[in-house]
Amino acid sequence: MTLATLLTLARLASVPVIAYLLLAREPLACIAALGVFGLAALTDAYDGHLARIRNEITPLGTFLDPLVDKVLVLTLLGVFAALGFIAWWMYGIIAIREISVTAARIWAYRRGWDMSAKSLGKHKAAWQMVVLLVLMTILTIRTVGDSLEGGWRVLADERAMRWLSGLATGLMWVVLVLAVVSGGQFFLRMKRQSMK
């Protein structure tokens, strides 16, 4: 097993840890969740690069990397939907897209087709990480701010929180549009591949 694949599996192992820490809604747990998420995001950025420079690109790694990204994104967006930070219907559309693309990618993988992520899908994945970071920041600020006394409560200032919540909503719309468009693009590529 390559080092890049091990990093991908480490990212997978971080998913339940991050979810548990977020659901605890405790100041230190939320800060820890941000840290673990940061490490997971670094492994996402680094594993593919590492595989390329070490010439260790494998079918398993090519398949696992986007799958683990989807597990991470769907789990954490589900946590934020459960906590009321994002609308369930938005989560539902993104989940349907991610699950259908993953199922189709597995089907294509078994036929030997290269259905790896293209530019738009990679942009979608990057924006998903950004929206997760913003949502975690909001939860952390609220949780830490609520636990502090006096002047330190400025961390959870209502106007700042409204602005951050608006930013998160705007970013969710970006993610939603990219998810739908890149999903459509993926299925058009599959259709062309099947006609060869």
C-alpha positions as CSV (number, residue, x, y, z in Angstrom):
1,M,0.0,0.0,0.0
2,T,1.4,3.4,-1.0
3,L,2.0,6.3,1.4
4,A,-0.6,8.4,-0.5
5,T,-3.2,5.7,0.1
6,L,-2.4,5.5,3.8
7,L,-2.9,9.3,4.0
8,T,-6.3,8.9,2.3
9,L,-7.2,6.2,4.8
10,A,-6.1,8.4,7.7
11,R,-8.5,11.1,6.3
12,L,-11.3,8.5,6.4
13,A,-10.5,7.6,10.0
14,S,-10.7,11.3,10.9
15,V,-14.4,11.6,9.8
16,P,-16.1,10.0,12.9
17,V,-13.7,11.9,15.2
18,I,-14.6,15.3,13.6
19,A,-18.3,14.5,13.7
20,Y,-18.2,13.4,17.3
21,L,-16.2,16.5,18.3
22,L,-18.7,18.8,16.5
23,L,-21.7,17.1,18.0
24,A,-20.3,17.6,21.5
25,R,-20.8,21.4,21.1
26,E,-18.1,22.0,23.7
27,P,-15.5,24.8,23.2
28,L,-12.4,22.6,23.3
29,A,-14.1,19.9,21.2
30,C,-15.0,22.4,18.5
31,I,-11.5,23.8,18.5
32,A,-10.1,20.2,18.2
33,A,-12.6,19.5,15.4
34,L,-11.2,22.4,13.5
35,G,-7.7,21.1,14.0
36,V,-8.5,17.6,12.9
37,F,-10.4,18.9,9.9
38,G,-7.3,21.0,9.0
39,L,-5.1,17.9,9.1
40,A,-7.7,16.0,7.0
41,A,-7.8,18.8,4.4
42,L,-4.0,18.8,4.3
43,T,-4.0,15.1,3.6
44,D,-6.5,15.7,0.8
45,A,-4.3,18.3,-0.8
46,Y,-1.1,16.2,-0.3
47,D,-2.0,12.6,-1.1
48,G,-2.6,13.1,-4.8
49,H,0.6,15.3,-5.1
50,L,2.6,12.7,-3.2
51,A,1.3,9.9,-5.5
52,R,2.3,11.9,-8.6
53,I,5.8,12.8,-7.5
54,R,6.5,9.3,-6.3
55,N,5.0,7.8,-9.4
56,E,2.6,5.8,-7.2
57,I,-0.7,6.5,-8.8
58,T,-2.8,3.4,-8.4
59,P,-6.3,2.4,-9.4
60,L,-7.1,2.0,-5.7
61,G,-5.8,5.4,-4.8
62,T,-7.6,7.0,-7.7
63,F,-10.8,5.3,-6.6
64,L,-10.5,5.9,-2.8
65,D,-9.5,9.6,-2.8
66,P,-12.8,10.9,-4.2
67,L,-14.8,8.3,-2.2
68,V,-13.2,9.4,1.1
69,D,-13.8,13.1,0.2
70,K,-17.5,12.3,-0.3
71,V,-17.7,10.4,3.0
72,L,-16.1,13.4,4.8
73,V,-18.3,16.0,3.1
74,L,-21.6,14.1,3.4
75,T,-21.0,13.2,7.1
76,L,-20.0,16.7,8.1
77,L,-22.7,18.5,6.1
78,G,-25.2,16.0,7.7
79,V,-23.9,17.1,11.1
80,F,-24.5,20.7,10.2
81,A,-27.9,20.0,8.8
82,A,-28.8,18.2,12.1
83,L,-27.5,21.2,14.1
84,G,-29.7,23.5,12.0
85,F,-26.8,25.4,10.2
86,I,-27.8,24.4,6.7
87,A,-31.1,23.4,5.1
88,W,-32.0,19.7,4.8
89,W,-33.1,20.1,1.3
90,M,-29.7,21.5,0.2
91,Y,-28.0,18.6,2.0
92,G,-30.4,16.2,0.3
93,I,-29.6,17.4,-3.2
94,I,-25.9,17.3,-2.6
95,A,-26.2,13.8,-1.0
96,I,-28.1,12.5,-4.0
97,R,-25.5,13.9,-6.4
98,E,-22.6,12.5,-4.4
99,I,-24.1,9.1,-4.0
100,S,-25.2,8.8,-7.6
101,V,-21.9,9.9,-9.0
102,T,-20.0,7.5,-6.6
103,A,-22.3,4.6,-7.6
104,A,-21.7,5.4,-11.3
105,R,-18.0,5.8,-10.7
106,I,-17.9,2.3,-9.1
107,W,-19.8,0.8,-12.1
108,A,-17.4,2.6,-14.5
109,Y,-14.3,1.5,-12.5
110,R,-15.4,-2.2,-12.8
111,R,-15.5,-1.7,-16.6
112,G,-12.0,-0.1,-16.7
113,W,-13.3,3.3,-17.6
114,D,-11.4,6.4,-16.4
115,M,-14.1,8.5,-14.8
116,S,-11.8,10.5,-12.5
117,A,-12.8,13.9,-11.3
118,K,-12.4,16.8,-13.8
119,S,-11.9,20.5,-13.2
120,L,-15.4,21.4,-12.3
121,G,-15.7,18.5,-9.9
122,K,-12.4,19.4,-8.2
123,H,-13.7,23.0,-7.8
124,K,-16.8,21.7,-6.2
125,A,-14.8,19.6,-3.8
126,A,-12.6,22.6,-2.9
127,W,-15.7,24.8,-2.3
128,Q,-17.2,22.1,-0.1
129,M,-14.1,22.2,2.1
130,V,-14.3,26.0,2.3
131,V,-18.0,25.8,3.3
132,L,-17.2,23.2,6.0
133,L,-14.4,25.4,7.3
134,V,-16.8,28.4,7.6
135,L,-19.5,26.3,9.2
136,M,-17.0,24.9,11.8
137,T,-15.8,28.4,12.5
138,I,-19.3,29.6,13.1
139,L,-20.0,26.7,15.5
140,T,-16.7,27.2,17.3
141,I,-17.2,31.0,17.7
142,R,-20.7,30.4,19.0
143,T,-19.6,27.6,21.4
144,V,-16.6,29.5,22.7
145,G,-18.4,32.8,22.8
146,D,-21.3,31.3,24.8
147,S,-18.9,29.9,27.3
148,L,-17.1,33.1,28.0
149,E,-18.1,35.9,30.4
150,G,-18.1,39.7,30.0
151,G,-16.2,41.4,27.1
152,W,-15.1,38.1,25.6
153,R,-18.6,37.4,24.4
154,V,-17.8,39.8,21.5
155,L,-16.6,36.7,19.7
156,A,-20.3,35.7,19.3
157,D,-21.5,39.2,18.4
158,E,-24.9,38.9,16.7
159,R,-24.1,41.0,13.7
160,A,-20.8,39.1,13.0
161,M,-22.7,35.8,13.4
162,R,-25.4,37.0,10.9
163,W,-22.6,38.0,8.5
164,L,-20.9,34.6,8.8
165,S,-24.2,32.7,8.5
166,G,-25.0,34.7,5.3
167,L,-21.5,33.8,4.0
168,A,-22.1,30.1,4.8
169,T,-25.5,30.2,3.0
170,G,-24.0,31.9,0.0
171,L,-21.2,29.3,-0.1
172,M,-23.8,26.5,0.2
173,W,-25.5,27.9,-2.9
174,V,-22.2,27.9,-4.8
175,V,-21.6,24.3,-3.7
176,L,-25.1,23.3,-4.7
177,V,-24.8,24.8,-8.2
178,L,-21.4,23.3,-8.7
179,A,-22.7,19.9,-7.5
180,V,-25.6,19.9,-9.9
181,V,-23.6,21.1,-12.9
182,S,-20.5,18.9,-12.3
183,G,-22.9,15.9,-11.7
184,G,-24.5,16.6,-15.0
185,Q,-21.1,16.9,-16.7
186,F,-20.1,13.6,-15.1
187,F,-23.1,11.7,-16.5
188,L,-22.6,13.2,-19.9
189,R,-19.0,11.9,-19.9
190,M,-20.3,8.5,-18.8
191,K,-22.8,8.5,-21.7
192,R,-20.1,9.3,-24.2
193,Q,-17.9,6.6,-22.7
194,S,-20.6,4.0,-23.0
195,M,-21.1,4.8,-26.7
196,K,-17.5,4.1,-27.6
